[in-house]
Amino acid sequence: MRRSILLLSLVAAPSLAAQSYEITHTYNVGGDGGWDYVVPDAPNHRLFIGRQNRVMVVDMNNGRVIAAVTGINGAHGTALASGTGHGFATSGNDSSIVMFDLKTYKTLARIPAAEDADAIIYDPASKRVFSFNGDANSSTVVDPGKGTLVTNIPLGGKPEYGQSAGNGKVYVNLVDSSQVAEIDTKSLTVTRRWSTAPCKNPVSMAIDTRRQRLFSGCRSGVMAVSDYKNGTVVTTIPIGQGVDGAGYDPRLRDA
């Protein structure tokens, strides 16, 4: 039985000009199954981790396993719609989204999505949940209060991770065509797309809403930085191979 290790890191930064990074704790949370997205819930000191047949809930202060959201067949991403008290987890192997209670972690509903439901996010502007369905080349839109399907949006390519800009737009990487697609959350249509070239196969995505920048990590070993207001790549930066996740720190302004 293979055990998995969760690493929690903390940034020590006396100033923006002289910052340093160090691992402060290593927590062995155990359990079977591969890992996918690790989604933080900072106000409640929780981490939600997709673990194949469940979402593991971990206390980020001490690494203690709090609970597990069960009944998931191919766990990938988690979205938290805290205003409704509901969480949402993709169940990729049966093309569905599981809605659960954020206090009890009990399953409340199973919502039809599409083939290869993978990443999932909550958009606070529209108050809707968007899953990104890789093999279906689509995004499933869910009403998080009712736990019902709103629609499926054709994306014209295979999506990976996405981000909400908080202004009525959602952005998602299209890994097969090396593009970013823009979704209008009112019309629920794709309104723009642009190339991430020379960055190929964009997977991870982080966002800086203050400066209107997207950070797309590509399997070709670079990160594309896009100006999403103008829909253009402004630069690319070398990164490591095999990228899968990304984040943005607004305090240090690091991606």
ZADO-1210 file (C-alpha; in nm, 4 decimals, padded with zeros to 6 digits):
<atoms>
<atom x="00.0000" y="00.0000" z="00.0000" code="MET" pos="1"/>
<atom x="00.1522" y="00.3284" z="-00.1121" code="ARG" pos="2"/>
<atom x="00.1199" y="00.6219" z="00.1206" code="ARG" pos="3"/>
<atom x="00.0985" y="00.9784" z="-00.0008" code="SER" pos="4"/>
<atom x="00.2676" y="01.2835" z="00.1475" code="ILE" pos="5"/>
<atom x="00.1132" y="01.6290" z="00.1707" code="LEU" pos="6"/>
<atom x="00.3619" y="01.9157" z="00.1825" code="LEU" pos="7"/>
<atom x="00.2517" y="02.2488" z="00.3240" code="LEU" pos="8"/>
<atom x="00.4880" y="02.5388" z="00.2622" code="SER" pos="9"/>
<atom x="00.5041" y="02.8889" z="00.4071" code="LEU" pos="10"/>
<atom x="00.6710" y="03.1933" z="00.2596" code="VAL" pos="11"/>
<atom x="00.9061" y="03.3945" z="00.4790" code="ALA" pos="12"/>
<atom x="00.9459" y="03.7366" z="00.3206" code="ALA" pos="13"/>
<atom x="01.1081" y="04.0265" z="00.5065" code="PRO" pos="14"/>
<atom x="01.0611" y="04.2387" z="00.1951" code="SER" pos="15"/>
<atom x="00.9522" y="04.2031" z="-00.1662" code="LEU" pos="16"/>
<atom x="01.3133" y="04.2497" z="-00.2756" code="ALA" pos="17"/>
<atom x="01.4541" y="03.9770" z="-00.0520" code="ALA" pos="18"/>
<atom x="01.2048" y="03.6957" z="-00.0193" code="GLN" pos="19"/>
<atom x="01.2830" y="03.3346" z="00.0546" code="SER" pos="20"/>
<atom x="01.0842" y="03.0131" z="00.0508" code="TYR" pos="21"/>
<atom x="01.1067" y="02.7182" z="00.2831" code="GLU" pos="22"/>
<atom x="00.9061" y="02.4071" z="00.3693" code="ILE" pos="23"/>
<atom x="00.7774" y="02.4533" z="00.7220" code="THR" pos="24"/>
<atom x="00.5851" y="02.1282" z="00.7727" code="HIS" pos="25"/>
<atom x="00.5478" y="01.7879" z="00.6109" code="THR" pos="26"/>
<atom x="00.2277" y="01.6004" z="00.6952" code="TYR" pos="27"/>
<atom x="00.1750" y="01.2333" z="00.6184" code="ASN" pos="28"/>
<atom x="-00.1989" y="01.2016" z="00.5639" code="VAL" pos="29"/>
<atom x="-00.1875" y="00.8417" z="00.4348" code="GLY" pos="30"/>
<atom x="-00.4607" y="00.6670" z="00.2405" code="GLY" pos="31"/>
<atom x="-00.4875" y="00.4985" z="-00.0964" code="ASP" pos="32"/>
<atom x="-00.5387" y="00.6596" z="-00.4341" code="GLY" pos="33"/>
<atom x="-00.3658" y="00.9095" z="-00.6551" code="GLY" pos="34"/>
<atom x="-00.3835" y="01.2840" z="-00.6032" code="TRP" pos="35"/>
<atom x="-00.5278" y="01.5622" z="-00.8133" code="ASP" pos="36"/>
<atom x="-00.6201" y="01.9202" z="-00.7265" code="TYR" pos="37"/>
<atom x="-00.5448" y="02.0536" z="-00.3777" code="VAL" pos="38"/>
<atom x="-00.7968" y="02.3314" z="-00.3083" code="VAL" pos="39"/>
<atom x="-00.7456" y="02.5561" z="-00.0030" code="PRO" pos="40"/>
<atom x="-01.0277" y="02.7015" z="00.2053" code="ASP" pos="41"/>
<atom x="-00.8140" y="02.9535" z="00.3953" code="ALA" pos="42"/>
<atom x="-01.0865" y="03.1153" z="00.6111" code="PRO" pos="43"/>
<atom x="-01.1765" y="02.7744" z="00.7547" code="ASN" pos="44"/>
<atom x="-00.8215" y="02.6320" z="00.7565" code="HIS" pos="45"/>
<atom x="-00.9142" y="02.3392" z="00.5330" code="ARG" pos="46"/>
<atom x="-00.7707" y="02.1674" z="00.2282" code="LEU" pos="47"/>
<atom x="-00.9864" y="01.9674" z="-00.0149" code="PHE" pos="48"/>
<atom x="-00.7868" y="01.7023" z="-00.2021" code="ILE" pos="49"/>
<atom x="-00.9180" y="01.4845" z="-00.4860" code="GLY" pos="50"/>
<atom x="-00.8206" y="01.1225" z="-00.4057" code="ARG" pos="51"/>
<atom x="-00.9675" y="00.8960" z="-00.6745" code="GLN" pos="52"/>
<atom x="-01.2835" y="00.7740" z="-00.4982" code="ASN" pos="53"/>
<atom x="-01.3268" y="01.0593" z="-00.2492" code="ARG" pos="54"/>
<atom x="-01.2311" y="01.4142" z="-00.1592" code="VAL" pos="55"/>
<atom x="-01.0103" y="01.4199" z="00.1484" code="MET" pos="56"/>
<atom x="-01.0625" y="01.7133" z="00.3867" code="VAL" pos="57"/>
<atom x="-00.7496" y="01.8082" z="00.5822" code="VAL" pos="58"/>
<atom x="-00.6893" y="02.0644" z="00.8572" code="ASP" pos="59"/>
<atom x="-00.4175" y="02.2856" z="00.7100" code="MET" pos="60"/>
<atom x="-00.2902" y="02.3832" z="01.0568" code="ASN" pos="61"/>
<atom x="-00.1919" y="02.0348" z="01.1721" code="ASN" pos="62"/>
<atom x="-00.2387" y="01.7934" z="00.8809" code="GLY" pos="63"/>
<atom x="-00.5212" y="01.6064" z="01.0550" code="ARG" pos="64"/>
<atom x="-00.7703" y="01.4338" z="00.8268" code="VAL" pos="65"/>
<atom x="-01.1081" y="01.5853" z="00.9182" code="ILE" pos="66"/>
<atom x="-01.3386" y="01.3894" z="00.6888" code="ALA" pos="67"/>
<atom x="-01.3874" y="01.2497" z="00.3402" code="ALA" pos="68"/>
<atom x="-01.6535" y="01.3232" z="00.0825" code="VAL" pos="69"/>
<atom x="-01.7343" y="00.9786" z="-00.0531" code="THR" pos="70"/>
<atom x="-01.9259" y="00.8320" z="-00.3462" code="GLY" pos="71"/>
<atom x="-01.6994" y="00.9869" z="-00.6095" code="ILE" pos="72"/>
<atom x="-01.5818" y="00.7893" z="-00.9119" code="ASN" pos="73"/>
<atom x="-01.2679" y="00.9566" z="-01.0387" code="GLY" pos="74"/>
<atom x="-01.2152" y="01.2570" z="-00.8097" code="ALA" pos="75"/>
<atom x="-01.0379" y="01.5561" z="-00.9594" code="HIS" pos="76"/>
<atom x="-01.1371" y="01.9089" z="-00.8561" code="GLY" pos="77"/>
<atom x="-01.3369" y="02.0782" z="-00.5821" code="THR" pos="78"/>
<atom x="-01.5229" y="02.4108" z="-00.5875" code="ALA" pos="79"/>
<atom x="-01.6530" y="02.5871" z="-00.2776" code="LEU" pos="80"/>
<atom x="-01.9673" y="02.8004" z="-00.2967" code="ALA" pos="81"/>
<atom x="-01.9493" y="02.9093" z="00.0658" code="SER" pos="82"/>
<atom x="-02.2484" y="03.1432" z="00.0460" code="GLY" pos="83"/>
<atom x="-02.4696" y="02.8433" z="-00.0230" code="THR" pos="84"/>
<atom x="-02.2997" y="02.6087" z="00.2227" code="GLY" pos="85"/>
<atom x="-02.2297" y="02.3708" z="-00.0642" code="HIS" pos="86"/>
<atom x="-01.9159" y="02.2202" z="-00.2128" code="GLY" pos="87"/>
<atom x="-01.8865" y="02.0547" z="-00.5531" code="PHE" pos="88"/>
<atom x="-01.6540" y="01.7737" z="-00.6617" code="ALA" pos="89"/>
<atom x="-01.6072" y="01.6363" z="-01.0107" code="THR" pos="90"/>
<atom x="-01.6668" y="01.2642" z="-01.0542" code="SER" pos="91"/>
<atom x="-01.4909" y="01.2203" z="-01.3852" code="GLY" pos="92"/>
<atom x="-01.5428" y="00.8502" z="-01.4478" code="ASN" pos="93"/>
<atom x="-01.9223" y="00.8776" z="-01.4428" code="ASP" pos="94"/>
<atom x="-01.9475" y="01.2272" z="-01.5960" code="SER" pos="95"/>
<atom x="-02.1079" y="01.3905" z="-01.2945" code="SER" pos="96"/>
<atom x="-02.0624" y="01.6528" z="-01.0243" code="ILE" pos="97"/>
<atom x="-02.1245" y="01.5665" z="-00.6591" code="VAL" pos="98"/>
<atom x="-02.2726" y="01.8416" z="-00.4412" code="MET" pos="99"/>
<atom x="-02.1941" y="01.8098" z="-00.0694" code="PHE" pos="100"/>
<atom x="-02.2568" y="01.9942" z="00.2566" code="ASP" pos="101"/>
<atom x="-01.9570" y="02.2043" z="00.3649" code="LEU" pos="102"/>
<atom x="-02.0241" y="02.1364" z="00.7347" code="LYS" pos="103"/>
<atom x="-02.1224" y="01.7681" z="00.7431" code="THR" pos="104"/>
<atom x="-01.9455" y="01.6641" z="00.4184" code="TYR" pos="105"/>
<atom x="-02.2512" y="01.4538" z="00.3308" code="LYS" pos="106"/>
<atom x="-02.3486" y="01.4114" z="-00.0339" code="THR" pos="107"/>
<atom x="-02.6578" y="01.6162" z="-00.1228" code="LEU" pos="108"/>
<atom x="-02.6990" y="01.5616" z="-00.4967" code="ALA" pos="109"/>
<atom x="-02.5387" y="01.4198" z="-00.8100" code="ARG" pos="110"/>
<atom x="-02.5580" y="01.6530" z="-01.1090" code="ILE" pos="111"/>
<atom x="-02.5036" y="01.5348" z="-01.4678" code="PRO" pos="112"/>
<atom x="-02.1961" y="01.6903" z="-01.6308" code="ALA" pos="113"/>
<atom x="-02.0101" y="01.5544" z="-01.9338" code="ALA" pos="114"/>
<atom x="-01.7339" y="01.3118" z="-02.0230" code="GLU" pos="115"/>
<atom x="-01.4086" y="01.3557" z="-01.8286" code="ASP" pos="116"/>
<atom x="-01.5363" y="01.6174" z="-01.5813" code="ALA" pos="117"/>
<atom x="-01.2063" y="01.7398" z="-01.4343" code="ASP" pos="118"/>
<atom x="-01.1326" y="02.0857" z="-01.2925" code="ALA" pos="119"/>
<atom x="-01.4136" y="02.2875" z="-01.1356" code="ILE" pos="120"/>
<atom x="-01.4381" y="02.6449" z="-01.0045" code="ILE" pos="121"/>
<atom x="-01.6900" y="02.8817" z="-00.8449" code="TYR" pos="122"/>
<atom x="-01.7512" y="03.2184" z="-01.0115" code="ASP" pos="123"/>
<atom x="-01.8636" y="03.4747" z="-00.7500" code="PRO" pos="124"/>
<atom x="-01.9861" y="03.7255" z="-01.0112" code="ALA" pos="125"/>
<atom x="-02.2493" y="03.4951" z="-01.1617" code="SER" pos="126"/>
<atom x="-02.2816" y="03.2818" z="-00.8471" code="LYS" pos="127"/>
<atom x="-02.2433" y="02.9696" z="-01.0586" code="ARG" pos="128"/>
<atom x="-02.0129" y="02.6696" z="-01.0677" code="VAL" pos="129"/>
<atom x="-01.8222" y="02.5778" z="-01.3849" code="PHE" pos="130"/>
<atom x="-01.6676" y="02.2360" z="-01.4456" code="SER" pos="131"/>
<atom x="-01.4242" y="02.1775" z="-01.7310" code="PHE" pos="132"/>
<atom x="-01.4862" y="01.8506" z="-01.9120" code="ASN" pos="133"/>
<atom x="-01.1762" y="01.7370" z="-02.0990" code="GLY" pos="134"/>
<atom x="-01.2961" y="01.4701" z="-02.3404" code="ASP" pos="135"/>
<atom x="-01.6309" y="01.6439" z="-02.3959" code="ALA" pos="136"/>
<atom x="-01.4623" y="01.9744" z="-02.4890" code="ASN" pos="137"/>
<atom x="-01.7157" y="02.1584" z="-02.2763" code="SER" pos="138"/>
<atom x="-01.7929" y="02.3398" z="-01.9522" code="SER" pos="139"/>
<atom x="-02.0877" y="02.2350" z="-01.7351" code="THR" pos="140"/>
<atom x="-02.2634" y="02.5202" z="-01.5533" code="VAL" pos="141"/>
<atom x="-02.4381" y="02.4488" z="-01.2220" code="VAL" pos="142"/>
<atom x="-02.6659" y="02.6523" z="-00.9972" code="ASP" pos="143"/>
<atom x="-02.4935" y="02.6002" z="-00.6593" code="PRO" pos="144"/>
<atom x="-02.7944" y="02.6884" z="-00.4486" code="GLY" pos="145"/>
<atom x="-03.0380" y="02.4491" z="-00.6129" code="LYS" pos="146"/>
<atom x="-02.7775" y="02.1939" z="-00.7180" code="GLY" pos="147"/>
<atom x="-02.9144" y="02.1785" z="-01.0719" code="THR" pos="148"/>
<atom x="-02.7693" y="02.1782" z="-01.4219" code="LEU" pos="149"/>
<atom x="-02.7925" y="02.5123" z="-01.6028" code="VAL" pos="150"/>
<atom x="-02.6284" y="02.4254" z="-01.9355" code="THR" pos="151"/>
<atom x="-02.3215" y="02.2849" z="-02.1105" code="ASN" pos="152"/>
<atom x="-02.1015" y="02.5322" z="-02.3006" code="ILE" pos="153"/>
<atom x="-01.9089" y="02.4025" z="-02.6062" code="PRO" pos="154"/>
<atom x="-01.5481" y="02.5227" z="-02.5802" code="LEU" pos="155"/>
<atom x="-01.4069" y="02.4113" z="-02.9137" code="GLY" pos="156"/>
<atom x="-01.1111" y="02.2354" z="-02.7514" code="GLY" pos="157"/>
<atom x="-01.0030" y="02.0241" z="-02.4554" code="LYS" pos="158"/>
<atom x="-01.0136" y="02.2278" z="-02.1332" code="PRO" pos="159"/>
<atom x="-00.7837" y="02.1936" z="-01.8354" code="GLU" pos="160"/>
<atom x="-00.7851" y="02.4451" z="-01.5494" code="TYR" pos="161"/>
<atom x="-00.9688" y="02.7782" z="-01.5419" code="GLY" pos="162"/>
<atom x="-01.0056" y="03.0914" z="-01.3306" code="GLN" pos="163"/>
<atom x="-01.2744" y="03.3474" z="-01.2569" code="SER" pos="164"/>
<atom x="-01.1846" y="03.7124" z="-01.3095" code="ALA" pos="165"/>
<atom x="-01.4710" y="03.8131" z="-01.0813" code="GLY" pos="166"/>
<atom x="-01.6089" y="04.0533" z="-01.3437" code="ASN" pos="167"/>
<atom x="-01.8409" y="03.8287" z="-01.5426" code="GLY" pos="168"/>
<atom x="-01.5634" y="03.6475" z="-01.7278" code="LYS" pos="169"/>
<atom x="-01.4145" y="03.3007" z="-01.6751" code="VAL" pos="170"/>
<atom x="-01.0929" y="03.1928" z="-01.8474" code="TYR" pos="171"/>
<atom x="-00.9844" y="02.8369" z="-01.9260" code="VAL" pos="172"/>
<atom x="-00.6820" y="02.6749" z="-02.0888" code="ASN" pos="173"/>
<atom x="-00.7467" y="02.4627" z="-02.3998" code="LEU" pos="174"/>
<atom x="-00.4635" y="02.2145" z="-02.3870" code="VAL" pos="175"/>
<atom x="-00.4978" y="02.0554" z="-02.7319" code="ASP" pos="176"/>
<atom x="-00.5061" y="02.3814" z="-02.9305" code="SER" pos="177"/>
<atom x="-00.2758" y="02.5851" z="-02.6995" code="SER" pos="178"/>
<atom x="-00.5323" y="02.8573" z="-02.6449" code="GLN" pos="179"/>
<atom x="-00.7089" y="03.0474" z="-02.3686" code="VAL" pos="180"/>
<atom x="-01.0880" y="03.0686" z="-02.4032" code="ALA" pos="181"/>
<atom x="-01.2963" y="03.3444" z="-02.2436" code="GLU" pos="182"/>
<atom x="-01.6462" y="03.2567" z="-02.1198" code="ILE" pos="183"/>
<atom x="-01.9068" y="03.5287" z="-02.0658" code="ASP" pos="184"/>
<atom x="-02.0924" y="03.4191" z="-01.7522" code="THR" pos="185"/>
<atom x="-02.4115" y="03.6048" z="-01.8494" code="LYS" pos="186"/>
<atom x="-02.4560" y="03.4765" z="-02.2035" code="SER" pos="187"/>
<atom x="-02.2807" y="03.1460" z="-02.1167" code="LEU" pos="188"/>
<atom x="-02.0895" y="03.1481" z="-02.4441" code="THR" pos="189"/>
<atom x="-01.7244" y="03.1668" z="-02.5485" code="VAL" pos="190"/>
<atom x="-01.6662" y="03.5289" z="-02.6470" code="THR" pos="191"/>
<atom x="-01.2920" y="03.5311" z="-02.7239" code="ARG" pos="192"/>
<atom x="-00.9930" y="03.3038" z="-02.7552" code="ARG" pos="193"/>
<atom x="-00.6225" y="03.3613" z="-02.8112" code="TRP" pos="194"/>
<atom x="-00.3095" y="03.1559" z="-02.8637" code="SER" pos="195"/>
<atom x="-00.0585" y="03.0909" z="-02.5839" code="THR" pos="196"/>
<atom x="00.2222" y="03.0377" z="-02.8394" code="ALA" pos="197"/>
<atom x="00.5108" y="02.9730" z="-02.8007" code="PRO" pos="198"/>
<atom x="00.3750" y="02.8084" z="-02.4846" code="CYS" pos="199"/>
<atom x="00.2326" y="02.4686" z="-02.5910" code="LYS" pos="200"/>
<atom x="-00.0235" y="02.2500" z="-02.4104" code="ASN" pos="201"/>
<atom x="-00.1350" y="02.4916" z="-02.1351" code="PRO" pos="202"/>
<atom x="-00.2536" y="02.3045" z="-01.8252" code="VAL" pos="203"/>
<atom x="-00.2361" y="02.5025" z="-01.4992" code="SER" pos="204"/>
<atom x="-00.3762" y="02.8529" z="-01.4599" code="MET" pos="205"/>
<atom x="-00.3475" y="03.1258" z="-01.1960" code="ALA" pos="206"/>
<atom x="-00.4815" y="03.4815" z="-01.2067" code="ILE" pos="207"/>
<atom x="-00.3879" y="03.8303" z="-01.0887" code="ASP" pos="208"/>
<atom x="-00.7148" y="04.0245" z="-01.1122" code="THR" pos="209"/>
<atom x="-00.5585" y="04.3527" z="-01.0009" code="ARG" pos="210"/>
<atom x="-00.3202" y="04.3626" z="-01.2971" code="ARG" pos="211"/>
<atom x="-00.5406" y="04.1565" z="-01.5298" code="GLN" pos="212"/>
<atom x="-00.2866" y="03.8834" z="-01.5860" code="ARG" pos="213"/>
<atom x="-00.3286" y="03.5100" z="-01.6428" code="LEU" pos="214"/>
<atom x="-00.0475" y="03.2619" z="-01.5799" code="PHE" pos="215"/>
<atom x="-00.0772" y="02.9479" z="-01.7953" code="SER" pos="216"/>
<atom x="00.1694" y="02.6719" z="-01.7113" code="GLY" pos="217"/>
<atom x="00.2505" y="02.4695" z="-02.0233" code="CYS" pos="218"/>
<atom x="00.3776" y="02.1156" z="-02.0634" code="ARG" pos="219"/>
<atom x="00.6361" y="02.2539" z="-02.3067" code="SER" pos="220"/>
<atom x="00.8304" y="02.3865" z="-02.0065" code="GLY" pos="221"/>
<atom x="00.7297" y="02.7523" z="-02.0041" code="VAL" pos="222"/>
<atom x="00.4621" y="02.9710" z="-01.8462" code="MET" pos="223"/>
<atom x="00.2638" y="03.2090" z="-02.0672" code="ALA" pos="224"/>
<atom x="00.1659" y="03.5402" z="-01.9063" code="VAL" pos="225"/>
<atom x="-00.1441" y="03.6848" z="-02.0757" code="SER" pos="226"/>
<atom x="-00.3002" y="04.0285" z="-02.0578" code="ASP" pos="227"/>
<atom x="-00.6612" y="03.9101" z="-02.0448" code="TYR" pos="228"/>
<atom x="-00.8058" y="04.2563" z="-02.1043" code="LYS" pos="229"/>
<atom x="-00.6442" y="04.2642" z="-02.4501" code="ASN" pos="230"/>
<atom x="-00.6336" y="03.8882" z="-02.5081" code="GLY" pos="231"/>
<atom x="-00.2593" y="03.8655" z="-02.5784" code="THR" pos="232"/>
<atom x="00.0466" y="03.6877" z="-02.4394" code="VAL" pos="233"/>
<atom x="00.2894" y="03.9480" z="-02.3067" code="VAL" pos="234"/>
<atom x="00.5777" y="03.7163" z="-02.2149" code="THR" pos="235"/>
<atom x="00.6800" y="03.3570" z="-02.1467" code="THR" pos="236"/>
<atom x="00.8982" y="03.2351" z="-01.8604" code="ILE" pos="237"/>
<atom x="01.0902" y="02.9037" z="-01.8271" code="PRO" pos="238"/>
<atom x="00.9474" y="02.6643" z="-01.5653" code="ILE" pos="239"/>
<atom x="00.9948" y="02.2993" z="-01.4724" code="GLY" pos="240"/>
<atom x="00.8724" y="02.0017" z="-01.6708" code="GLN" pos="241"/>
<atom x="00.5434" y="01.8260" z="-01.5971" code="GLY" pos="242"/>
<atom x="00.3498" y="02.1256" z="-01.4619" code="VAL" pos="243"/>
<atom x="00.0031" y="02.0440" z="-01.3263" code="ASP" pos="244"/>
<atom x="-00.1025" y="02.3210" z="-01.0837" code="GLY" pos="245"/>
<atom x="-00.0428" y="02.6932" z="-01.0323" code="ALA" pos="246"/>
<atom x="-00.1208" y="02.9701" z="-00.7873" code="GLY" pos="247"/>
<atom x="-00.0780" y="03.3430" z="-00.7441" code="TYR" pos="248"/>
<atom x="00.0303" y="03.5180" z="-00.4222" code="ASP" pos="249"/>
<atom x="-00.1157" y="03.8718" z="-00.4272" code="PRO" pos="250"/>
<atom x="00.0962" y="03.9858" z="-00.1337" code="ARG" pos="251"/>
<atom x="00.4317" y="03.8946" z="-00.2871" code="LEU" pos="252"/>
<atom x="00.3020" y="03.9221" z="-00.6451" code="ARG" pos="253"/>
<atom x="00.4538" y="03.5836" z="-00.7279" code="ASP" pos="254"/>
<atom x="00.3034" y="03.3151" z="-00.9526" code="ALA" pos="255"/>
</atoms>
